[in-house]
Amino acid sequence: MPEPDRPLQRLLRRDRLLLILCLVLLCVLAWVHLWNGAGMQEHGVTMQPGMSMPMEMAAPNAAGFLLVLAMWWVMMIAMMLPSATPAILLYERVHAHARASDSERATARTYLFAAGYLLCWLAFSLVAALVHGWLAGSGQISADLLAFTNPWVSGAILLAVGLYQLSPLKTVCLAHCRSPAGFFANHWRPGQMGAILLGIRHGLFCLGCCWVLMLLLFVAGVMNLLWIVLLSLFVLAEKLIPYGPVVARVSGILLVVLGLTSLVREAAVWPF
């Protein structure tokens, strides 16, 4: 039996370690950016750590919109990349075994796969930034926390998110996110363009699983750092722990109850 190519093995280990370090560094930078108020100090706005974005930054101009877009994308990277890391590392491992003599191309395709995944969340961030700007411009979210000021809307969002957590679409998307090996077996695409398209497809399933949860940011506050951390941990639990689907369904029931309770309470004090 031929001896293993030790230099190649060292190269594969080095490339995998570099990939892990890049993913960790990107996550850390995103969280540091959020902690520093999404970089608002760079634009002359003083903010305390964990505080929300000022309403002035949602002004309907190009600079303000790009700033809001960047804030949302950084937030999505911080929240979603940790839960996608196992799929990214599995993609790299599959290529390392399938193309052991072509490790550099395999590693490059892993970065393309990750880029495709993040492009999906960039598209989501674009929509979120547009909605954010419209809500801020129409005065429907508060100036301090960027949360809905209308309790009816907040209650309706809680109810809608809870119902989505219990929906078949949520179940299907979560199953794909929790089983990256099955996803790759069913949707594998070769080549560099295939890596990007596969990353986008995985990102779409992830988007289908989690986008409704992001509406909760408008209930607790778009830049409420504690709420962002809690949502990130919840996403990790849904996708990575053994009883993730149970967590999703229990959260759905709780959110439905909470939303209905909020709406009933508002109806009780509504001046007819």
C-alpha positions as CSV (number, residue, x, y, z in Angstrom):
1,M,0.0,0.0,0.0
2,P,1.5,3.4,-1.0
3,E,2.4,5.7,1.9
4,P,0.3,8.8,2.3
5,D,1.5,12.0,0.8
6,R,2.6,13.7,4.0
7,P,3.3,17.2,2.4
8,L,-0.2,17.1,0.9
9,Q,-1.7,16.1,4.3
10,R,0.1,19.0,6.0
11,L,-1.2,21.3,3.2
12,L,-4.8,20.0,3.8
13,R,-4.5,20.5,7.5
14,R,-3.1,24.0,7.1
15,D,-5.8,25.0,4.6
16,R,-8.5,23.7,6.9
17,L,-7.0,25.6,9.9
18,L,-6.8,28.8,7.8
19,L,-10.5,28.3,6.8
20,I,-11.5,27.9,10.5
21,L,-9.5,30.9,11.5
22,C,-11.1,33.0,8.8
23,L,-14.6,32.0,9.8
24,V,-13.8,32.7,13.5
25,L,-12.2,36.1,12.6
26,L,-15.2,37.1,10.5
27,C,-17.6,36.3,13.3
28,V,-15.5,38.1,15.9
29,L,-15.2,41.2,13.7
30,A,-18.9,41.2,13.1
31,W,-19.7,41.0,16.8
32,V,-17.2,43.7,17.7
33,H,-18.7,45.9,15.1
34,L,-22.1,45.4,16.6
35,W,-20.8,46.0,20.1
36,N,-19.4,49.3,18.9
37,G,-22.7,50.4,17.7
38,A,-22.4,49.2,14.1
39,G,-19.6,51.6,13.4
40,M,-21.6,54.8,14.0
41,Q,-18.8,56.5,15.8
42,E,-16.9,56.6,12.5
43,H,-19.7,58.9,11.2
44,G,-19.5,61.3,14.2
45,V,-22.4,59.7,16.1
46,T,-21.7,58.9,19.8
47,M,-23.3,55.6,21.0
48,Q,-22.9,53.4,24.0
49,P,-22.2,49.7,23.5
50,G,-25.3,47.8,22.8
51,M,-27.4,50.8,22.1
52,S,-29.6,51.1,19.1
53,M,-29.0,53.1,15.9
54,P,-30.1,56.7,15.9
55,M,-33.0,57.6,13.7
56,E,-30.9,60.1,11.9
57,M,-28.9,57.2,10.3
58,A,-32.1,56.1,8.6
59,A,-32.4,59.3,6.6
60,P,-33.5,58.7,3.0
61,N,-30.2,59.4,1.3
62,A,-27.6,57.2,-0.2
63,A,-25.1,57.4,2.6
64,G,-27.7,56.7,5.2
65,F,-29.2,53.8,3.3
66,L,-25.8,52.2,2.7
67,L,-25.0,52.6,6.4
68,V,-28.3,50.8,7.4
69,L,-27.6,48.1,4.8
70,A,-24.1,47.5,6.2
71,M,-25.5,47.4,9.7
72,W,-28.0,44.7,8.7
73,W,-25.5,42.6,6.8
74,V,-23.0,42.7,9.6
75,M,-25.7,41.7,12.0
76,M,-26.8,38.8,9.8
77,I,-23.1,37.6,9.5
78,A,-22.7,37.8,13.3
79,M,-26.0,35.9,13.9
80,M,-26.1,33.3,11.1
81,L,-22.5,32.4,10.2
82,P,-21.8,30.4,13.4
83,S,-24.7,28.1,12.6
84,A,-23.6,27.7,9.0
85,T,-20.0,26.9,9.9
86,P,-20.5,23.1,10.2
87,A,-21.9,23.0,6.7
88,I,-19.0,25.1,5.4
89,L,-16.5,22.8,7.0
90,L,-18.3,19.7,5.8
91,Y,-18.2,21.2,2.2
92,E,-14.4,21.6,2.6
93,R,-14.0,18.0,3.9
94,V,-16.0,16.5,1.0
95,H,-13.8,18.3,-1.5
96,A,-10.6,17.4,0.4
97,H,-11.5,13.7,0.1
98,A,-12.9,13.8,-3.4
99,R,-10.1,16.0,-4.8
100,A,-7.1,15.3,-2.6
101,S,-4.7,16.1,-5.4
102,D,-6.3,19.5,-5.9
103,S,-6.5,20.8,-2.4
104,E,-6.0,24.5,-3.3
105,R,-8.9,24.5,-5.7
106,A,-11.0,22.7,-3.2
107,T,-10.2,25.2,-0.5
108,A,-11.0,28.1,-2.9
109,R,-14.3,26.6,-3.7
110,T,-15.1,26.4,0.0
111,Y,-14.7,30.2,0.2
112,L,-16.9,30.5,-2.8
113,F,-19.5,28.4,-1.1
114,A,-19.4,30.6,2.0
115,A,-19.6,33.7,-0.2
116,G,-22.7,32.3,-1.9
117,Y,-24.3,31.7,1.5
118,L,-23.5,35.3,2.7
119,L,-24.9,36.7,-0.6
120,C,-28.3,35.4,0.4
121,W,-28.2,37.3,3.7
122,L,-26.9,40.4,1.8
123,A,-30.1,40.2,-0.3
124,F,-32.2,39.9,2.9
125,S,-30.3,42.8,4.4
126,L,-31.2,44.9,1.4
127,V,-34.9,44.2,1.9
128,A,-34.5,44.8,5.7
129,A,-32.7,48.1,5.1
130,L,-35.5,49.3,2.8
131,V,-38.2,48.3,5.3
132,H,-36.1,49.8,8.1
133,G,-35.9,53.1,6.3
134,W,-39.6,53.2,5.5
135,L,-40.5,52.5,9.1
136,A,-38.1,55.0,10.5
137,G,-39.2,57.7,8.0
138,S,-42.9,57.1,8.8
139,G,-42.3,57.2,12.6
140,Q,-43.6,53.7,13.2
141,I,-40.5,52.7,15.2
142,S,-39.1,54.4,18.3
143,A,-36.1,56.7,18.2
144,D,-34.3,55.1,21.1
145,L,-34.6,51.3,20.5
146,L,-36.0,51.2,16.9
147,A,-38.8,49.0,18.0
148,F,-42.5,49.2,17.0
149,T,-44.4,51.8,19.0
150,N,-47.8,50.3,18.2
151,P,-48.5,47.3,20.6
152,W,-51.0,45.9,18.1
153,V,-48.3,45.5,15.5
154,S,-45.9,44.0,18.1
155,G,-48.5,41.5,19.1
156,A,-49.3,40.6,15.6
157,I,-45.6,40.0,14.8
158,L,-45.3,37.7,17.8
159,L,-48.3,35.8,16.6
160,A,-47.1,35.6,13.0
161,V,-43.6,34.4,14.0
162,G,-45.1,31.8,16.3
163,L,-47.4,30.4,13.5
164,Y,-44.5,30.3,11.1
165,Q,-42.4,28.4,13.6
166,L,-45.1,25.7,13.5
167,S,-45.5,25.8,9.7
168,P,-44.5,23.0,7.3
169,L,-42.2,25.4,5.4
170,K,-40.2,26.1,8.6
171,T,-40.0,22.3,9.2
172,V,-38.6,21.6,5.7
173,C,-36.1,24.4,5.8
174,L,-34.9,23.5,9.2
175,A,-34.4,19.9,8.2
176,H,-32.1,21.0,5.3
177,C,-30.1,23.2,7.6
178,R,-29.7,20.5,10.2
179,S,-28.6,17.9,7.7
180,P,-25.9,19.5,5.5
181,A,-24.7,16.0,4.4
182,G,-28.1,15.2,3.0
183,F,-28.3,18.6,1.4
184,F,-24.9,18.1,-0.4
185,A,-25.9,14.6,-1.5
186,N,-29.1,15.9,-3.1
187,H,-28.0,19.3,-4.5
188,W,-24.2,19.0,-5.2
189,R,-22.9,21.1,-8.1
190,P,-19.3,20.8,-9.4
191,G,-17.0,23.6,-10.3
192,Q,-16.5,27.1,-9.0
193,M,-19.8,28.4,-10.2
194,G,-21.4,25.3,-8.7
195,A,-19.8,26.2,-5.4
196,I,-21.4,29.7,-5.4
197,L,-24.8,28.3,-6.5
198,L,-24.7,25.6,-3.9
199,G,-23.8,28.2,-1.2
200,I,-26.8,30.4,-2.4
201,R,-29.1,27.4,-2.3
202,H,-28.0,26.5,1.2
203,G,-28.4,30.2,2.1
204,L,-32.0,30.1,0.8
205,F,-32.9,27.2,3.0
206,C,-31.3,29.0,5.9
207,L,-33.2,32.2,5.0
208,G,-36.5,30.3,4.8
209,C,-35.7,28.9,8.2
210,C,-34.8,32.1,10.0
211,W,-36.0,35.2,8.2
212,V,-39.3,35.5,10.1
213,L,-37.4,35.3,13.4
214,M,-35.6,38.5,12.4
215,L,-39.0,40.3,12.6
216,L,-38.6,40.0,16.4
217,L,-35.8,42.5,16.2
218,F,-38.4,45.2,15.4
219,V,-40.3,44.1,18.5
220,A,-37.4,44.2,21.0
221,G,-35.3,46.8,19.1
222,V,-33.2,46.4,16.0
223,M,-29.9,47.1,17.7
224,N,-30.8,45.7,21.1
225,L,-27.5,43.8,21.6
226,L,-28.9,41.4,24.3
227,W,-31.8,40.5,22.0
228,I,-29.4,39.9,19.1
229,V,-27.4,37.5,21.3
230,L,-30.4,35.6,22.4
231,L,-31.7,35.2,18.9
232,S,-28.3,34.0,17.8
233,L,-28.2,31.4,20.5
234,F,-31.7,30.3,19.6
235,V,-30.8,29.9,16.0
236,L,-27.8,27.8,17.0
237,A,-30.0,25.6,19.2
238,E,-32.5,25.1,16.4
239,K,-29.9,24.0,14.0
240,L,-27.2,22.2,16.0
241,I,-28.6,20.6,19.2
242,P,-30.2,17.1,19.0
243,Y,-33.7,18.4,19.9
244,G,-33.6,21.5,17.7
245,P,-36.9,20.8,16.0
246,V,-38.6,20.5,19.4
247,V,-37.1,23.8,20.4
248,A,-38.5,25.4,17.2
249,R,-42.0,24.0,17.9
250,V,-42.0,24.9,21.6
251,S,-40.9,28.4,20.7
252,G,-43.7,28.7,18.2
253,I,-46.3,27.7,20.8
254,L,-44.9,30.2,23.3
255,L,-44.8,33.0,20.7
256,V,-48.4,32.3,19.6
257,V,-49.5,32.4,23.3
258,L,-47.5,35.6,23.9
259,G,-48.9,37.3,20.7
260,L,-52.5,36.4,21.5
261,T,-52.1,37.5,25.1
262,S,-50.7,40.9,23.9
263,L,-53.5,41.4,21.4
264,V,-56.2,40.4,24.0
265,R,-54.7,42.8,26.5
266,E,-54.7,45.6,24.0
267,A,-58.3,44.8,23.0
268,A,-59.3,44.9,26.7
269,V,-58.2,48.5,27.1
270,W,-59.2,49.7,23.5
271,P,-61.5,52.7,23.8
272,F,-64.6,51.6,21.9
